[in-house]
Amino acid sequence: MTSPALAPETQALVERRARVLGPAYRLFYETPLHPVRGEGVWLYDAEGRPHLDAYNNVASVGHCHPHVVEAIARQAGVLNTHTRYLHEGVLDYAERLLATMPAELAHAMFTCTGSEANDLAMRIARSHTRAEGLIVTRFAYHGVTASIAEASPSLGKFVQLGDAVRTVPAPDSYRSAPGELGRAFANGVREAIADLKAHGMRPAALMVDTVFSSDGIFTDPPGFMAEAVDAVREAGGLFIADEVQPGLGRTGDAFWGFQRHGVVPDIVTMGKPLGAGHPLAGLAVRPGVLAAFGRECRYFNTFGGNPVSMAAGMAVLDVVEREGLMANAQRVGRYLRAQIAKLAERHSLIGDVRGAGLFVGVELVTDRRTRTPATAETACIVNGLRERQVLLSATGEHANTLKIRPPLVFSEAHADLLAETLGQVLAGL
C-alpha cells in the first residue's frame, strides 16, 4: 500500500508503475526516489535535489563517468555485433580482465547479468563433476534465473530451494571468535556434503559471495574461507567465487574478494560493477574445469561479449587504474568505519562496525549484551537517511545491518556527510 503522504506527482508515478509493470516489482524506501540524473556519487531527483549514493556498486566508478560514457558512445557508433564473428574487443578485454586474476584462471566467458554468470558457472560445474549438489550460505543471493533463484534463499520463503541445494550458516564474525570462524564454516560445509550423500547426491560446487553481502557482510579475518574450500574439493566439488558484489577492487586490499582468503577458485563469476551501469557480466574459469562443458555444449549469448560492452569494461578498468580507486577504497573505507565507530560510542544501537574497503556493514542491535537484531529500528534509519538525502540499504537475515557500498570514487568528505547524517538520524530515534 502506498503512503498517503506522497506528493501527487509521486503518487501518480507509483500508480502508473503498478498498472504497467505489475505486482512483482518492488521499490526502495517508504518515500520512493525518482532520480533523473547521476554524476559521481550523486543522484539528482526530479526536483534537482542531490542525494548521496552510498549504496550503488553498479555505478562502480561513479554515475555517468565521462570516460565510460565516451567509450560506449564511440563503439556504438562503429559496430555492435556478437561473439560468433571475430572481433579484437572481446579478446583485448578478456586478456586484461584475466590478468587481474591468478594464472590458473585462463578462460573468460561473457554474459549480460550476474544471474546469467552464476547460472553458467553452475552448468559448467555440473558438467565437470557429474554431480548435482550446490552449497550456499543460509541467506545468500546469487541471482534470478530459475536454477539460481533456487539457490538464493534471501529471495524469500516463496522461492523454494532446489532439491540439490544445501545451505550453511554464514561465518558470523560478530557472534563468533575470529579463530573459530574458519573451522565452523568448514564444518557446516562438511555437514552439507554429508546430507547430500545421505540423499544419494554429491556436491558439484560451493558457491560463495566472498564478502557474504546478503548474509550481513562478513569480511574478516582474511583467510577464514580456505578450510571450507578444501572441504568441498576433498568431496569432489568445485569452489565458485561470486564476485558480483565484492569485486573490482572494492575491498581495497585485493582486486577480487577471494584473493583476501589466499584461495584460487575454480570459477569466478562477475557482474554489475564491470560495466559501471552497462549490462556486462561474465566468468573466469580454469581450462580443465571448462573442458567437459566445451565438448558437450556450445555456448552463445547474443549480447554477452558484444563490442559495446567490451568497450565499457575496458573503460572501467582504465578508470580504476588511472584514478587509483582500489587504494581510495581502502583509505576511505577505513576512515568511514572509524567515523561510524565514533558514533557507536554515543549510540548503543550500533553493535558492530565491520567490512573491508568500501564495503561496510553496521549491525544494529536492541541490546549489545544479547545482540538482538534491531530490525524495525534499522528500517527507520534507512528511511530516515533517505529523507535526509543519503541512500543506503539493509542486509542480513534479520535486515538489521546497514549496507554501505558506494561508488569507488567516494571520498572522506562524503564519508563525513554520511556519518554526520547517520548521527542525526540515530539521535532522532
N, C-alpha and C positions, 0 to 999 in steps of 0.2 A: 504494500500500500504506500502511496506517495504522500509525503508530508504536506499538510495544507499550508505550511509556511513558505513554500516555494513561490518565487516570483512568477507572475503569469506567463512570461516568455519561457521560463524553465519548465514550468508545469506542462505547457503545450508541447514542448520538445520531448519530454518524458512520455507523454501520452502518444505522441506520434511514433516514437520509437517502439513502444509496446505494441501498437497497432501494426506496424510494418515488420518488425523483427521477431515478434512473438514472445513467448514467456520464458524461454531458456536462457536468455542473456541476463547478466547482472551488471549493476553499476556500482562504482566505488562511492562511499560516503553517503550520509543521510541527506546532505545537500549536494546533488551531483555537480561535478565540474564540467564546464563547457569550454575547453581550450580551443583557441582558433589560431594560435601561433606559438612556435617554440624557438628558443635561442639559448644555447649553452645549458645552464642548469635551470632555466626559467621556462614556465609555461604561462602564456597570457590568455586570460579568459575573454569572453565576448565583450566585456566592458573595458578591456585593456589593462586589467589588474594583473601584476606579476605574481606567480606562485612559485615558491622554491621547490624544485623537484628533487626530493631525497629518496625517490623510490625506483625510477625507471632505468634499469640497467640496459634496456633495449637500445636506448639512445646512448650507447656506451661512451662515445667521445663528445657527447653534448648534442642537444637538439639542433638539427639543421647545420651541422658543421660545414663551412663553405667548401673545404677540400673534398669532402664526401659528396656533397651536392653537385659540385662541378664534375667530379669523376663519373657519377651516374648519368648526368645530362650529356656529357661528351660521348660516352659509349652508346647511350640510347639513340644518339643522332647518327651513329655509324652502322651498328649491326647488333641485333639481338636474336640469337637462334638457340639451338640446344646442343647437347654433347654428342650427338651422332654425326656431327660434322667436326672436322679438325678445327681447332682454334687455340692460339697461344695463351689466351687469357686464363682458361681453366688450368692449364699446365703451370703457368707462372704463379698463380695463386696457390695451387696445391703444393708446389715446391716450397714456397715461402711459409705457408702455414705449417707444413710438416717440419720445417727447420726449427720451429719453436718447441718441438717435442723430442723425446728420446728417439734414437735412430731406429729402434725396433719397430716403431710405428711408421711404416714406409708407404702405405697406400692411403689415399683420400677419396672419399665419395661425397657427393653433394646433394642436398635436399633443400626444401624451402623453409621448413619448420623444425624445431627441436623434437616435436612429436614424431615427425617422419624419420628423423635421425635415430631416435630410440627404437622405433618400430623396425627399421632396417637393421640396427645393431642386434636386436633380438632374433631376427630371422637368420642373420649370419652366425650368431652364437649357436642356435639350434642346428643349423646345417653342419657346423664344425664338430659339435659334441654328440650329435644324435641323441640329445636329451631334451627335455621339455621344461624342467623346473626353473623358476625365476625367483630370486630372493631380493626383496626390497625392504626398506625401513618402514616402520609402522604408520607413519603419516607422510609418506613420500608423495611427490608429484613428478611424473615423468612424461605426461602428455595425454592427448585426447583421441588418438586413433583407437579402434576397438580393442586391440590387443594390449596397448599400453595404458589405456584407461583402466583396464582390469588389473594393472599393476601400479595404480595411483590411488592409494587409499584416501588421500586428502580430498579427493573429489566428493566424498561423502558416502553415506550408508546406502544410497540408492544405486551406486555403481558397484556391482558385486565383483569381488576379486576373482580372478581366474582359478580354475581347479588346480593348476600347476604353480600358482603364486603362493609364496610364503613370506610373512612379514617378521621382522626382528626389531626389537627396541633400538631407537637411536642412541648413540653414546652421549648421555646427558651429563655434561661437564659441570652443571650447577648442582647436581644431586649425587655425583659420584666423585671419588678421589681421582686425580689425574692418572695415578699409577694403575688404577683399576679399569680405566676406560677400554683399553685395547683388548684385554682379556675378556671382559664382559661382552663386548661387541662380537668378538670371535666366537665365544661360547653360544651366543644367540644364533650365529650363522651355522654352527655345528648342529644345534638343535633343529634348525630348519632343514638342514640336509638330512638328518635322521628321520624327520617327519615325512619328507618327500620319499625317502627309501621305504618307509613303512607303508606308503601308499603306492608302491611299485614304480616310483619315478626317480630320476637322477637330476642333479642341478645342471642346467645349461649355463647359468650366469648369476653372479651377484651384481646388481645394478645399484650404484650409489651416487647421489648428488654429493660431491666431495666437501661441501660445507653444510650439508643437511639443512638446506634452506627451509623446506616446508616443515621439517620436524622441530624447528626452533633455533636454527643456526648454531652449530657446534663445530668449532674450528681447531681447538687446542686440547692437548699438546700435539704438535706436529708429530706424525709417525704412528699415531694410535691405530690407523687402519690396516697396517701391514699384516698383523696376525690373521685378521679376517680374510684378507686376500689370499694368504697362504692356505687357509682352511678350505676355501671354495676350490682352489686349484688342486689340493690334495684329493678332493672328491671328483675331479674331472671337469669342473666348471671353469668358466672364464670370469674375469673381472672387467665390467663395463663402467668406466668413469663418466658420469653425466656432468659435463662441464657447461651446460647451457647457462646456468646462473653464476657459478664461481669463476669461469674462465676469463681469458683476455687480460690478465694482469690485475684483476680486481683485488685479490688478496694482498697485493703489494710485495710479498716476499717470494712469489712464484708466478710464472705466467699462467699456469694451469693449477687448479686446486690439488690434483693428485700428486704433483711434484712436491708439495709440502710434506707428504707422507712417505717419501722415499720409495714409491712403488711405480712400476711401469704397467699400465693397464694392457689388456688385450685389445680393447676397443675404447676409444674416446669419442663421446658424442658432444656436439657443439650446436649452438643456435643463437637466437636473439641478438647478443651484442656484436656478432661478427659483421653485420651489415649496418650497424648503428641506425636501425629502423627499417632498412631494406630487408625483405624476407630472404635471408641467407642462413643456411644451416648445413650440417654435414657430420662426417665422422672420419676418424683416423683409425687404422687397423693394422695389426701385424699381418704380413703377407700369408703366413702359414694358416692363420685363422680364416682369412678370406677365401682361401683356395677352393674349399668344397662348395661354397656358395657360388663362386665364379664358374665352376664346372657345371653346376646343376641348374643355375638360374641366371638369366641375363637381367641386368638392372638398367632401367631407363626412367628418368624423371623429366618431364617436359620442361620444367623451369629450373630444376636443380642444376647448378653449374653453368647457367646462361652467362653470356659475356657481360651484361649489365651488372648482375650480381657479383661476378668476379671483380669487376672494376670497383664496386662498392667495398668489397672485402679488402682489396689491395689498399684503397684509400684509408680505411680504418686502421690497418696495420701501420701505414705511413704516420698517421696522427699519433697513435700510441707511442711509436718510437721517437718521432721528432719532438713531441711535447713532453716526453718523459712521464707519461701518465701512470706507469706502474710505480715509479718512485713517488709520484704525487699521491697515489692511493695509499701507499704505506705511511707516508708522512701525515697526510690529512686524516686518515683513519685513526692513527694513533692519537692525534690531537683531539679528534671528535670523541673518542672513547674516554679520554681524560676529562673533557668538559662535562660529559654526562655523568662520569663517576663523581664529580664535584656536586652535581645535583643530588646524587644518591645520599650525600651526607646530610641533606636537608629534607629529603622526601623518602620516607621508608617504603613507599610503594615500589621503588626501584630495588629489585632483589639482586639482579646480576647484569653486568655490562660485559659483553663478550664480542668476539669477532676477529677478523683479520682484514687489514686494509680497509677498503670502502665497502665492506660487508659487515654490518654491525647489528647485533641483536641486543635489545634491552628488555629483559624479562621482568614483568610486573607481578607482584605478589601482594596478597592482603595481609600476610604475616610472614616476616622473614624467618621466623623460627620453624614454622611448619611448611613454608614455601608454597602456600596455597595459591593457585593461579588466580590472578585478578582479571578475569575475562571481561566483565562488564566495564570495569574501570578502563581497561585498555581500549575498548571501543569508544568510550567517551573521549579519551585522549586523542585517538586517531582523528575523530571528527572535530574535536576542539582545535587541533593543529590545522586541519583543512579550513576551518572558519577563519583562522589567522594566516592563511595563505602559505602553509607549509604542508607538503604532501609526503606521506609515507603510509605504511600499512601494518598489519599484524600477521603473525605467523605462529606456527606451533599447533599441537593437537588441541590445546585449550585456547588458542587465539589470544594469548596473553604476552606475546613477545613482539615488541616494536621491530619492524623490519626496515632497516635503513640501508639503502642500496642505490645511491645516487649516480648520475653520470660521473665518469672518471675525472672530469675537469673540476669537480667540487674543490673549493678552496677553504683555508682556515676561516676566512670571513664568512663563508656560507655555513661552516660548522658552528661558528659563534651565533649566527642568526637562528639556526636550528635549535641549539642548546638553550638560548635565551627564550625562544618561543615555547619550547617544551617546559621550561621552568615556569613560565606564566600559566600554562595550562594546568600543570600539576598544582600550582598554588591556588588555582580557582576551583579545584575539585571539592 
